[in-house]
Amino acid sequence: MTTDDTRAAAGLRIRAMTWADFDEILPLLRQLWPARPLDVPAARAIFEQGLASDRRAYFCACQGDKIVGVGTLIVRDCLWLQGDIGYLCDLVVDETQRGRGIGTALVEKAAEIAKARGCLRLELDSGFHRSEAHRFYEHRGFEKRAFLFSRVLT
């Protein structure tokens, strides 16, 4: 972490999200998938379900009163590992705040939550085109160990 990263991280607060945070995190979600339209009512329903679930954790990074990053974690069981896996579903830092240690703080919070919930691993997926994100994850101890296969079910 550079000196600038240390200063930003020092004023950073990671906290659990609440229902009141939804409107503020929408612009961040749009940064995560800029070319994809966001169905706000569907996102709101998922957000509400996530807040009520003991198998999910929604958390955010705040600078003062402003949310500058978001992370969501899902705990899922895995027969192959005979235990639970923490799956980092969403991770986004405001594009004007990147490179300041915020993403690292969110990843570490996800790892802390996953470990506290008995997870054996922390996993995520990242699109092929997101090479900067891949370097970010590799520098934080993640390894490429699989391809993600996906099929639309509409």
N, C-alpha and C positions, 0 to 999 in steps of 0.2 A: 504494500500500500504506500503510495507516495505521500508527501506532506499534505498536498491538497486533499487526498482521500481521507487522511486522518482527521482533518478539520471537519469535513462534511460528515464523516461517520460519528464524530464526537457529538454533534448536535442532532443526531438522528435518533428517532424513537420508533421502535417496532411494536405494534400493538395488534390485538385482535380487531377485526372489522366488525362493525355494527350495521344494522339496517340503514341508519342515517348516512352511511358512507357511499351508498350505491351510486347516486348521481355524480359524485366526485370521481369515482373510479371509471366511469364510462369513457372519458377521453383517453385514459390509459389503455383500456381494452381496445379502443380503436387504433392506438399506436401499435399494439401487438399484431393486429391483423388489418393493416391500412386498406387493403384492396377488397376486403370482405365486408358486406353490409352487416350491421349489428342489429339483430332483432331484440329491441330493448325489452318488450314484455317477456320474451322467452328468457333473456339474461336475468331479468328481475326474478322470475320464478325459480331459476336455478340458484340464484344468490340466496333467496329465502330458504330453499331446501338445504343448501350448504350450511347456512348459519344454524339451522335446527339439527343438523346431523352430528352424531358423535364419531363418524368415520371421515369427516372433513374438517379442515381448519382453514379459515380465511384470515389473512393478516396483511398489514400494510406498513409501509415506512412513511414516517411523517417528519417533515422539517417544519418546526413550529406547528401551526394548525393545518398545513397543506399536505395532502397525501401525494408523495412523489414516487411511490412504488407499491406494487401489489404482488402477493404470492398466494396461491391456493394449493392445498395439499389434500390428497385423498388417500386414506389407508385402505389397502386391498389385500385380500388373502392370496397366498400362492402355495398351491400344493407341492410344486416342485421344490420350493425352499422350506416347506413345512413351517410357514410363518407368514407374518404380514410384511408388506412392502409399503413404504411411503412414496407416493407418486406425486411429484411436483407438476401439477397440471398447468398452471398459469404462473408466469413470472414476467413482470414488465416493470421497467423503470422509466419514468418520464424522459423523453429523448433529450431534454435540456439539462438533465441531471446525471446522465450516464458518465461512468469513469470516476465516480466519487466514492465508491465503496458501498453504495446502496444495494446493488444487486448481490454483492457478497453477504451483506447483512441479512438480506431476505433468504438467501440459500442457507445460511447458518441457522436462521430461525426455523426454516423447514426441517433441517436435520435435527435440531433440538426437539421439535414437536414429534417428529417421527420416532426418535429414540425414546422419548418419554412414553410414547404409546406402544412401545415394544417392537417396533419395526426392525427388520434385519438389514434393510437396504433403503437408500433413497434413490429413486430413478426418475427419469423424465424423457421426453422426446423433443426433438428440434428439427425443423424442416431443413432439407438439404441445402437450400440457398442461404441459410443463416450462419455463414462461416464465422462471423465475429462472435456470435453466441456460442458456437462450438468451442472456440478458443477459450472463451470465458469459463465454460463448464469444465473443460479439461484442466485449466489452471486452478480449479477448485476441487480437484480430486475425482471428477467423473471420468469414466472411461467409455469409449465406444465399444459396445459389446453385442449389439443386435441391430437389425433393421426393424422399423415399424411398418406393418402392413395394415392398410385401412380400406374399408369397403363401405360405400354409402348405402344406407338401408331405407331410402325413401320410396 
